[in-house]
Amino acid sequence: MQAWRHQIHQQPELGFEEHATSQLVAENLRQWGYEVTTGLAVTGVVGKMVFGDGKGPSIGLRADMDALLLQEQTGLPWQSQHSGKMHACGHDGHTAMLLGAAKALAGLREQENCSLNGALIMIFQPAEEVGGGGGAQRMLDEGLFTLFPCDEIYALHNFPGIPVGQCVFRPGPFMCSSDKVSIQIKGKGGHGGLPQLAIDPTPPLAAIVMGLQAIVARNLDPLDTGVVSIGRLQAGTTYNIIPETSQLELSVRALQPHARKRLHERIKTLCEQTVSAYECEAEVLIEEGYPVLINHLSAVQRIASAAKSVFGQDGVDDQGRPLTGSEDFAYMLQVVPGCYVLIGNGDNGYTKGQPLAGPCSVHNPHYDFNDEILMQGAQLWVQLITEAFRTR
């Protein structure tokens, strides 16, 4: 698994470009006896293996494969060899873990006394980092669960800062939706010394900025979770010209679908009514991204049993705190019940020639997946499948 992980890390590929990674995955799955389908969502790979008569549960396990547009700064021997591209989220490790589990489970099936019964669906997904529909939605659009019906589906993600040897999940909403809101305010440009002849779009811009901060505090139930962050604010080109337009771009997140809808409504109303007071016009464009990720109770209970066998009772938090990040596995969970799990990646910030820098978040040029947890991730998948396939 470590060799696969380092190979993938050195050759990072962006969303829908994971050709070498998918080839590595497909070749190994075929060698181990899986029925392999390639080309789903361009570079996606699905491996299917039937245990017994296949009348047990059909369970899908998913790993993401894509890298990020980022220049790596770890200085590690397996550092990215592609300038400006980096596995800064650990998808290289997720893929290696699932490959390790695939090989181990194929070996179990070959044993004479194997009593497992069910259908195993190994899903290697492209383009989790793309945003919008992402690789998960595209695989669904191209018939993933029609071609490979699943009763349940599971995925995991490493998490820096959670100690090695621990895993975290919870039933219900676990990760936020993620939407982009673009706001353009149109006024009338003019001379900076003659404001009475212009309609300045910057005062309503400032008023909207302040008003946005009250939406979460005063329009959402205090027990709901919402985030409105201003990522871009722009107006004008020089000091003595009143601009024609001003713009805002927002990141909007919610942990409950109804809170997501409420945020969209209030942002739109706030913008339209605020600019009207300043005699301007507003165009508000809401681009919905990943939905709320909701874990299903039955799947949480199944993986909790497997996780406690691997991590121990004290290493499992099955009532963990939700995250305000987002994940396109949420699309799959809208179709098939399942669970998304976080496993501890420990301290992992590296800089060439420097000692370990402590916890380093994903999407950071100093991040590296922790090889210590490869075995834990693979063991979790093997334990989950062996327990599920022994259920009659």
C-alpha positions, -999 to +999 in steps of 0.1 A: +000+000+000+028+024+008+044+017-026+012+024-044+006+055-023+040+070-031+037+061-068+004+079-070+017+108-049+047+114-072+024+114-103-006+135-092-035+139-116-063+165-116-100+157-118-111+137-149-074+133-158-065+104-135-055+081-164-023+066-149-040+062-115-071+045-129-048+022-150-029+012-119-062+005-101-077-014-129-047-036-136-045-047-100-082-054-096-081-076-127-051-095-114-070-102-082-101-115-100-124-086-100-148-078-128-135-044-138-154-015-155-134+015-166-144+048-182-173+057-159-171+095-155-141+095-179-115+079-155-136+062-129-130+025-121-154+000-106-144-035-095-170-061-086-165-094-068-192-118-058-188-139-027-208-172-023-240-171-044-241-133-041-274-133-023-260-115+007-259-077+008-244-056-020-220-031-005-200-004-021-167+011-009-156+043-025-122+061-027-114+093-045-083+096-068-077+132-078-051+158-068-051+196-064-036+225-082-009+233-056+029+234-056+042+209-030+067+221-004+073+190+017+106+180+003+098+144+009+115+117-013+081+109-029+072+146-035+051+154-065+071+153-098+044+174-116+049+211-111+019+228-097+000+196-089-001+179-055-020+152-036-027+177-008-059+160+004-047+124+008-067+109-020-035+089-029-038+073+006-075+066+002-069+049-031-040+028-017-061+018+013-090+006-009-066-013-031-051-030+000-086-040+011-095-052-024-065-075-024-071-088+011-108-096+004-100-113-029-076-135-009-103-144+016-127-154-011-101-179-024-099-197+010-116-231+010-135-223+042-147-189+031-183-184+043-188-149+030-218-141+009-226-109-009-215-086-037-186-062-032-185-031-053-151-012-052-156+024-065-126+045-075-140+079-082-124+108-101-128+145-096-139+149-060-121+183-059-138+197-090-167+213-073-202+216-087-214+182-097-180+166-093-170+130-101-196+115-078-226+131-096-211+123-130-208+086-120-244+086-109-255+103-141-237+076-161-256+049-142-233+038-113-260+023-092-280+010-121-250-009-133-238-018-098-268-018-074-257-013-038-277-018-006-252+003+013-221+025+005-192+037+026-162+061+022-135+075+045-113+105+046-081+111+066-082+140+090-051+159+103-054+168+140-073+136+149-047+113+165-036+082+147-057+053+159-090+071+162-120+075+139-149+098+140-184+098+124-221+103+134-256+096+122-275+124+104-259+156+089-221+153+091-208+177+065-221+209+051-235+218+017-213+242-002-226+269-026-212+299-044-231+331-045-221+359-069-236+394-064-232+422-089-245+457-080-251+481-109-251+518-104-239+547-126-203+557-129-190+592-126-164+617-114-152+612-078-158+650-072-193+650-085-211+622-067-245+638-072-243+630-109-235+593-103-252+564-085-224+549-064-226+511-061-201+510-032-224+521-003-249+493-010-219+469-013-208+480+022-243+477+036-247+442+022-214+431+037-226+442+071-261+428+066-247+394+056-232+389+090-266+391+106-282+364+085-268+334+103-273+351+137-308+363+132-324+342+105-314+307+113-325+286+143-296+288+168-294+250+168-288+250+130-254+255+114-247+280+086-217+299+073-216+329+051-180+340+041-170+368+017-143+355-005-141+383-030-151+420-028-143+443-057-153+478-069-136+504-091-102+508-108-088+540-094-093+565-066-111+594-084-137+575-104-170+563-090-174+528-105-203+516-126-205+483-107-193+465-076-191+427-069-192+402-041-186+364-041-196+344-011-191+309+002-223+297+017-225+265+038-253+248+058-255+216+078-293+212+073-311+213+039-337+236+053-310+260+066-294+260+031-327+270+016-332+297+042-298+312+036-304+314-001-337+332+004-324+357+029-292+365+009-313+372-022-338+394-004-312+413+015-293+421-017-323+432-037-339+453-010-306+469+001-296+481-034-331+494-040-326+518-011-295+531-028-312+534-062-291+506-076-298+472-091-285+438-081-280+405-098-277+375-075-265+342-089-266+311-067-245+282-079-254+252-058-224+229-051-223+198-030-254+190-009-254+183+029-237+149+036-261+128+057-251+095+073-277+069+077-283+054+112-282+017+100-249+022+082-235+041+112-243+011+134-227-013+110-195+005+106-193+013+143-191-024+150-163-028+125-145+003+136-145-009+173-129-042+162-101-022+144-096+009+165-108-004+199-137+010+219-118+041+230-107+048+194-142+053+180-163+084+183-196+076+167-212+108+179-185+131+165-189+168+158-201+177+123-178+196+099-184+227+079-163+213+050-181+196+021-177+164+002-193+151-030-198+116-015-230+134-003-245+128-038-241+090-034-256+091+001-287+108-014-293+076-035-280+048-013-278+046+025-243+047+039-218+064+061-188+087+057-160+082+082-130+103+093-098+086+105-070+103+123-040+114+103-021+128+133+007+153+129+019+157+093+033+191+084+066+187+065+091+212+051+124+202+035+152+201+060+129+210+089+115+189+117+078+178+118+058+210+120+027+195+138-008+192+124-011+206+089-045+208+073-054+193+040-051+216+009-018+229+023+015+227+004+032+211+035+006+183+040+014+146+035-008+116+041+004+096+070+015+061+059+010+048+094-028+047+089-028+028+056-032-005+074-060+008+097-080+021+068-077-012+049-085-032+080-116-011+086-129-020+051-120-057+054-137-059+088-168-041+076-172-065+046-165-097+065-191-087+092-217-077+066-212-107+044-215-131+073-250-117+081-276-141+069 
